[in-house]
């Protein structure tokens, strides 16, 4: 691993490095195809210092969770039970807090109304996104894996190649990330204003945690699950 290594490769091979990427606000999921040096240059970070922190994280956490060798079914169940469940649990809670903060503080702090609107949009889009994955895409990927084990024909799909829904899911991941990035910018990195009430502090902290979890979630799908599903489908296609 060096400064020429892509962010997604580092995160996949060494999951213990993910908190370092979060700390430096380096996008290892949607923007993970960039080399470390280029990503650091965009943020005016010293690549050598970031690389040292990454190596230290690996040294300190040798037993970090590693799903790179898991079956597609195990990976999907982890994503649904861990990250999809988190989204469904947290979005209503954060939305309620945003409503309260907006009602009380928006006259002096208009960013509160901005957060409320963005959160409502994020909730609508993300919950629909999860449903599509759980009802259509994930069952197909699991059936694909089963076909590979049994030497059977490709499972039936209403969408042609699995690459088609995957492209849509990746685009929706980027949309969710953009909404959160707008919220991060509007709140100076999810930093409450001086003298903010506990509800505001809780909302901003919750949004920061939500963003970090979404990064981990998207990383597992974009960089691990989806490429493996595409490769497996190609492998199972009948020879022309």
N, C-alpha and C positions, 0 to 999 in steps of 0.2 A: 504494500500500500504506500503510495506516494502522492504528490500533488497533482499528478496526471491521472490518477484513478478517479473514475466517475463516482459521484455521490451515491447513486443507487447501488453500485457494486459494493461500496464500503458498508452501507446499511444492511445489504443482504448478507454479506459474509460475516459481518460483525455487528449484530443487533445492539450490543452494548454502546455503540457510538451514537445511537439515535438521540439520547439526551444532549449530547454535544451539539449536534446539528440544530436541535431546538434552541439551545442556549444562544447560538450565534445566528439564529434565524436563517439558516441555510436550507433551501427547499430540496430535500432528498426524495420526495415522492413525485409530484407532477413535473418538477424541474430536475429530476435526478439524473438525467443523461449528460449533464455538464461535468467536466473535470473539476476537481476540488480547487485547483488554482484559479480557474475562470470564475467559479462561483464566489470565491473569496475576493477576487478583484472587483466584482460587481458591488460587493458590500464594503469595500475599502478595509478588508481584514488582511492580516498577515497570514499567509497560507502556512508558514512554518509553525506559527503559534497554534493554529487550528489543528494542524497535523499532529503536533505534540499532544494536544488535548485528546485527540482521537486515540492515539496510541496509549495514553494513560488510562482512558476509559476501558479499553480492551484489557489492559493489564490488571485493572482493579476488578473487572467483572467478567471473569472467564466463563462463568456458567449462565450467561444471559440466555433468555429464551431464543431458540433457533428453530424456525419452522421451515427452513429451506428444504429439508429432506422429508417433510410430512407429505402424506398422500393429499390429493386435491380435495377429497372428501373431508379429511381431518382439518385441512386449512380452511375450507368453507365453514365448517362447524365452529371453528375458533373465531372466525370473522363475525359470524352471526351472533354467537353467544357473548362475545366480548364487545365488539365495536358497534354492531347494529343495535344491540340491547342498550348500550351506553347512550347512543343517539336518541333512541325512543324514550329513555328515562330522563335525559338532561334537557332536551329541547323544550318540553312543557314547563319545566322548572325555571329555566333561563327566561323563557317568554313571559312567565308570570312576574318574575323579578323586573324585567325590562318595563313591563306595564306600570308597575308601582313606581319605579324610578322616574319614568316619563311623566306620570301624573303629578309627581311632587316637584321635580327639579327641571323639567324642560324649559320653563321660562328663562332661567339663568344659564342653563346648560343644554343648548339645542342638540348636542351630540347624543343626548339620551333618546330623543325622538328618532334620530338616525339609526341608532342601535335597534330600537323597537321595530322599525320598518324592515331593516335588513334581516333581523332574526325571524320575523314572520315570513319573509320570502325564503330564507334558508330552510325553515321548517317545512314549508309546503313542498319545496323542490326535493329536499333530502328524503323525506318520508316516502314520497312517490318513487324516488330512486331506489330505496331499500326494497320496496314492494316488488319492483321489476326484477331486481337481482334475485330475491328469494323465491319468486313465483315462476320465473322464466329462465334466467341465465344460469343461476347456480344449479337447479335441477338438471339442466342440460349438461353442464360440465361434469356433474357426478355420474350421469348416465354415460357420458363419453368415457370417463375413467373405467366404468364397469365394462363397457364394450371392449376396451383395451385388454382388460384382464381375461375376458371370456373369448377373445378373438372373434367377436361378433361384428355385425355391420354397424355403421354409424347410427346413432339414435335419430329419430325424426326431429326436425326443427322447423319452426315457422319463419325463421329469419335467414335461411341460407347458411352461410359460413358463420361460425362463432365470432369471427372478427367484426361483423356488423354490429351486434349489440355491445361488444367490448368497446368499439370506437365511441359509441354513444355514452357508455358509462364513464369513460375517461373524460369526455367533454363535460359531463355533469360534475365529475370530481373537480375539474378546473373551475367550473362555475361556482361551486361551493367554496373552494379555496379563495377565489376572488372576493366573494362577499365577506369572508372573514378577514381578508387582508384590508378591505375597506374599513371594516370595524376597528381593526388594529390601528390603522393610520388615524382614524377619527378620535381615538382615545389615547394617542401617544403610547402605543404598546400596551394597551389595557391597563393604563395607570390612572386610578381615580383622581379627581381633582382634589386640591387641598381642602380638608374639612368634610370630605364626602361621608355620607351616612353609611352604616354597616351594610345596608342592602345594596348600595352602589358598589361598595368594596367586594361584596359577595358575587355580584353580577360580573364585574370585571375579572375577578379571579376565575369564575366559572367559565367565562368565554376563553380565557387563556388556556385553561385545561382542555376545553372542548377542541380548540384549534390543535393542540398537541396530539390529542387522541385521533382527530381526523387525519393528521399527517401520518400517524402509524397505520391507520386503517387503509388509507389510499396507497401507501407504500406496499402493503401486503397484496393488494389487488393489482395495482398497475405494474409492479415490478416483479411479482412472484406468481400469483394465481393466473392472471390473464396471459402472460407469455407462455406459461406451461400448457394452458388449455389450448391455445392456438397451435402450439407445436404438436400436441397430442392429436388434435383433429387432423392436421396435415399428415401425420404418421399413419392414421387409420384410413385415409382416403384410398379408394380402390385405385390400383395401377391402371392408367389409361393405355 
